[in-house]
Amino acid sequence: MLKQCVKNLLDAGLEVEYGLVLFNLSAFSTLPIGAPVSTLKAEVASKSTSNGTCTACALQSARGLLTAREDTGRYVLLVSDGQPYGPHF
């Protein structure tokens, strides 16, 4: 269900530059802000994010993506199916 919701967001045709952080017990896959939507969709579709929910890990990685670019107004959307868990909780 979560993958479908993210796909719907990416298919919406919004004028947004997306980056991606996939995570479970750690952030294990990232794509930089401005990556092609087709690449983002393929990455989400091909990965499984079971075995934990380290939201802190995801947010730390997202911060790295955001600080790598000029600040033109930025947001982080955290999509998770579980309780926060990991080394910072």
VEXBA-829016 format. One record per residue (C-alpha): residue number from 1; chain; x, y, z. Coordinates in pm, whole numbers. Each point is the difference from the previous one (the first is absolute). Layout:
+-----+--------+--------+--------+--------+
| num | chaine |      X |      Y |      Z |
+-----+--------+--------+--------+--------+
| NUM |      A |      X |      Y |      Z |
...
+-----+--------+--------+--------+--------+
# end
This chain:
+-----+--------+--------+--------+--------+
| num | chaine |      X |      Y |      Z |
+-----+--------+--------+--------+--------+
|   1 |      A |      0 |      0 |      0 |
|   2 |      A |    278 |    244 |     87 |
|   3 |      A |    181 |    -69 |   -327 |
|   4 |      A |   -321 |     74 |   -190 |
|   5 |      A |    -49 |    328 |    187 |
|   6 |      A |    356 |    112 |    -80 |
|   7 |      A |    -49 |   -102 |   -364 |
|   8 |      A |   -322 |    207 |    -12 |
|   9 |      A |    187 |    301 |    138 |
|  10 |      A |    278 |    -38 |   -257 |
|  11 |      A |   -257 |    -43 |   -279 |
|  12 |      A |   -186 |    319 |    100 |
|  13 |      A |    218 |    213 |   -228 |
|  14 |      A |     78 |    259 |    268 |
|  15 |      A |    278 |    250 |    -63 |
|  16 |      A |    211 |   -145 |    280 |
|  17 |      A |    356 |   -126 |      4 |
|  18 |      A |      2 |   -317 |    208 |
|  19 |      A |    278 |   -184 |    174 |
|  20 |      A |    -38 |   -341 |    161 |
|  21 |      A |    113 |   -177 |    314 |
|  22 |      A |   -111 |   -359 |     53 |
|  23 |      A |     46 |   -136 |    349 |
|  24 |      A |    -62 |   -281 |    244 |
|  25 |      A |    250 |    -50 |    285 |
|  26 |      A |    220 |    246 |   -191 |
|  27 |      A |    -22 |    224 |   -304 |
|  28 |      A |    105 |   -244 |   -272 |
|  29 |      A |    -76 |    178 |   -327 |
|  30 |      A |      5 |    367 |    -97 |
|  31 |      A |    -53 |    193 |   -320 |
|  32 |      A |     90 |    369 |    -23 |
|  33 |      A |   -251 |    280 |    -27 |
|  34 |      A |    -78 |     50 |   -367 |
|  35 |      A |     31 |   -367 |    -95 |
|  36 |      A |   -236 |    -92 |   -287 |
|  37 |      A |   -345 |   -106 |    118 |
|  38 |      A |     34 |   -322 |   -201 |
|  39 |      A |    315 |    -86 |    198 |
|  40 |      A |   -173 |     73 |    330 |
|  41 |      A |   -297 |   -218 |    -91 |
|  42 |      A |    225 |   -287 |   -109 |
|  43 |      A |    199 |     19 |    325 |
|  44 |      A |   -315 |     -4 |    215 |
|  45 |      A |   -147 |   -290 |   -199 |
|  46 |      A |    316 |   -210 |     17 |
|  47 |      A |     76 |     24 |    371 |
|  48 |      A |   -152 |   -148 |    314 |
|  49 |      A |      6 |    200 |    322 |
|  50 |      A |    -85 |   -265 |    257 |
|  51 |      A |    179 |    -78 |    326 |
|  52 |      A |    -21 |    323 |    196 |
|  53 |      A |    -81 |    368 |     -7 |
|  54 |      A |    292 |    229 |     80 |
|  55 |      A |   -166 |    332 |    -79 |
|  56 |      A |    296 |    187 |    148 |
|  57 |      A |    228 |   -172 |   -252 |
|  58 |      A |   -226 |    106 |   -285 |
|  59 |      A |    -25 |    359 |    122 |
|  60 |      A |    379 |     27 |     42 |
|  61 |      A |     50 |   -121 |   -357 |
|  62 |      A |   -270 |    237 |   -125 |
|  63 |      A |    180 |    287 |    172 |
|  64 |      A |    312 |    -91 |   -195 |
|  65 |      A |   -195 |     14 |   -327 |
|  66 |      A |   -148 |    337 |     90 |
|  67 |      A |    325 |    163 |    107 |
|  68 |      A |    168 |   -111 |   -324 |
|  69 |      A |   -221 |    244 |   -195 |
|  70 |      A |    -76 |    372 |      8 |
|  71 |      A |   -294 |     75 |    230 |
|  72 |      A |   -291 |    100 |   -223 |
|  73 |      A |   -266 |   -124 |    240 |
|  74 |      A |     18 |   -360 |    108 |
|  75 |      A |   -217 |   -261 |    162 |
|  76 |      A |     43 |   -354 |    124 |
|  77 |      A |   -286 |   -245 |    -31 |
|  78 |      A |     54 |   -302 |    223 |
|  79 |      A |   -197 |   -307 |   -107 |
|  80 |      A |      9 |   -288 |    246 |
|  81 |      A |   -204 |   -303 |     93 |
|  82 |      A |    139 |    -48 |    348 |
|  83 |      A |     91 |    133 |    342 |
|  84 |      A |    328 |    195 |     18 |
|  85 |      A |    281 |   -238 |     88 |
|  86 |      A |    375 |     14 |    -25 |
|  87 |      A |    320 |    120 |    159 |
|  88 |      A |   -136 |    346 |     86 |
|  89 |      A |   -317 |   -113 |    182 |
+-----+--------+--------+--------+--------+
# end
